[in-house]
Amino acid sequence: IASLVMYLFAEFDDAANLLAANPDATTISIDEPAEIPKNQHSRRQEPGREEDDELLGTDDSDKTELLAGQKKSAPFWTFEYYQTFFDVDTYQVLDRIKGSVFPVPGKNFVRLYIRSNPDLYGPFWICATLVFTIAVSGNLSNFFIHLGKPTYHYVPEFRKVSIAATTIYAYAWLVPLALWGFLMWRNSKVMNIVSYSFLEIVCVYGYSLFIYIPTAILWIIPQKVVRWVLVVFSLCLSGSVLVMTFWPAVRDDNRRIALATVGTIVLLHALLAVGCLAYFFDAPELDFPAPVIPAHNVSTVVTKSR
Amino acid sequence: FAGLADVSIAEDIPVEGEITIPVGSHSPDEDYSTLDEPVRDTIVRDLKAVGKKFVHVMYPKKSSALLRDWDLWGPLVLCVSLALMLQGGSADSKEDGGPQFAEVFVIIWFGAVVITLNSKLLGGTISFFQSLCVLGYCVLPLTVAMLVCRLVLLAGSGTVSFIIRLIVVVAMFGWSTLASTAFLADSQPPNRKALVVYPIFLFYFVISWMILTFTPQ
């Protein structure tokens, strides 16, 4: 038996020697089946990278398609195909919302919560809730600001609902589309470790908008300082979720392009918050001469005077 | 089945039985279709069905009458009357007025369709039109609230009337949501009930908001 063991050790030594000589050889490791495609790309095995890879998950770049997922096997014209996008339970949705509100530094939202199962329930209904929350809160806030004035006549401002809906749904669906297209294009030039499917990007954006719902409710408070503190706070939280998600996807790229991409993501997010605050919520301290001026003109006066 | 291969009936044993198919007696009103009946009978029958469903909504018990014989007359009547009552709000000519007739109509029907699709995509077993029927009929308490609000606003539009309207609308909103949840929740998988109930809550909240913020000119 001892000689058998010695023989086996010799075999392992040979294998190790072979691997040292040819580090790019395809190896098969039994515990991580996903390792196989990873070894086929030439990569520098830096010790720091391995820890990130463990957080970031497997390399999907050879499997990216518009809507990724091995389990979506039904053809796209059947109802079952779309049911696979709603395959979440209540606790999963709540977990994902919690993950977007309390970002853990170093943990990737997609890897942790979504990689197994992107869904469309969260993005769609969070956007719907946000639309109505902003419209209702804006209306309430304007009502309280103008309450004492004798010439003020309350209007429900229902038009703003459709404007809010267009803005928020366009942001939550077109920006991920553009970002996905951009990442795909960069992926063809530079081999990235991590790439996301379109659905996962939509998911991240949808869930990251959740923090704006309580923010919009708190924007009713008619204090400028409070509102801007809220903007910064919610921007930090949801911006950090987005940054931690997308930084690994562009990190391998040209430094400037990576920084520009992440910067654009944060800038657009900030623009959404500030734009909603400016358009739907009148400024608290200005004195209006007459309520005949429609609210839209008033808020442009407000933005100009800032 | 090898053992059965050689089963045979001996030829000297007679086999007997009956092969007539029993037919139920014709009930008299199956003999003529409803095409021949007087129009008043048709209308009265449909009205009775709608009225029965209204009663079911106001006292939501776990009966399946609402689900089994769905119809969309009730929702149509409720939607049109609600949309009509929400007219005459402040300043139709200005941009920032209340919802127009078409907006209310679209919100109610499009909202109901989206909620139905949502519950079906999450794995619900209810059919499309049954769900539309339930959601439409459960707008009844809110229509009653709108009626009450308009009457209260005739009396005056101060703080007291606002508080009365607020209480009435909140109560009816709760009633609508509970009634529709009572009918729809059973058809959902148990670990997704909250995911289905929340959009219904949002839907009736938006309608309640439109009712509460109605200000006459």
Interface residues (C-beta under 8 A of the other chain):
Chain A: F79 Y82 Q83 F85 F86 V88 D89 T90 Y91 V93 Y121 W125 A128 T129 F132 V136 N139 H153 Y154 V155 P156 E157 F158 R159 K160 P294 A295 H296
Chain B: G89 S90 A91 K94 E95 D96 G97 G98 P99 Q100 E103 N118 K120 L121 L122 G123 N191 R192 K193 A194 L195 Y198 P199 L202 F205 V206 W209 M210 T213 F214 T215
